[in-house]
């Protein structure tokens, strides 16, 4: 994906959750890693958290 582009990722669960569902974002390691991409998942600190919205 190019800078400033967006994409839609579809997620399908096998069954209806009985509790909260956690989605973990990560990057590949090694040669496939992209040092230009930042994943900030700590919402208690300043940063660039993004939002994941799931609608059922």
C-alpha positions, 0 to 999 in steps of 0.5 A, a space after each residue: 500500500 502506498 503512503 496515504 492510501 487506505 485499505 479494508 480488511 475483512 475479519 470473520 469469526 467462526 462463532 459469536 464471541 461470548 466476551 471481548 475479542 482482542 485483535 493484535 497488530 504486528 509486522 513481519 520480522 526480518 527482511 519483510 519488516 518495514 521500518 517506515 510503519 509504526 504500530 502504536 497500541 498503547 493508548 495510555 501514551 501519546 502517539 498515533 493509535 488508529 481505530 479498528 471498527 468491527 460491525 456485525 
